Amino acid sequence: MYVKPIQVPFHVLQYEALVRRLNPCAAHEDIRSLYKRAIAGYRGERSMSYPLCYLPE
């Protein structure tokens, strides 16, 4: 079985660049929450590779 290596999704990189450019303001909390949700999804997907390595092919 071919398993594709996990890479940071492009939309996470876009959110990261956008958050870096924003001024610390309460009006941009919705963008920050989208970034946090996207990065949490990526980290959850990345953390699943460890338990899955113990499954047989």
QUITANOR-V63814 format. One record per residue. N is the residue number from 1. RES is the residue in one letter. NEAR is the number of other C-alpha atoms within 12 Angstrom. Layout:
n=<N	N>
res=<RES	RES>
near=<NEAR	NEAR>
This chain:
n=<1	2	3	4	5	6	7	8	9	10	11	12	13	14	15	16	17	18	19	20	21	22	23	24	25	26	27	28	29	30	31	32	33	34	35	36	37	38	39	40	41	42	43	44	45	46	47	48	49	50	51	52	53	54	55	56	57>
res=<M	Y	V	K	P	I	Q	V	P	F	H	V	L	Q	Y	E	A	L	V	R	R	L	N	P	C	A	A	H	E	D	I	R	S	L	Y	K	R	A	I	A	G	Y	R	G	E	R	S	M	S	Y	P	L	C	Y	L	P	E>
near=<5	5	9	8	10	16	14	20	20	14	19	25	18	19	25	23	15	18	22	15	14	17	13	13	12	11	11	18	15	15	25	26	18	20	26	20	18	23	24	17	19	22	19	16	19	20	14	15	17	13	12	13	12	9	9	7	8>
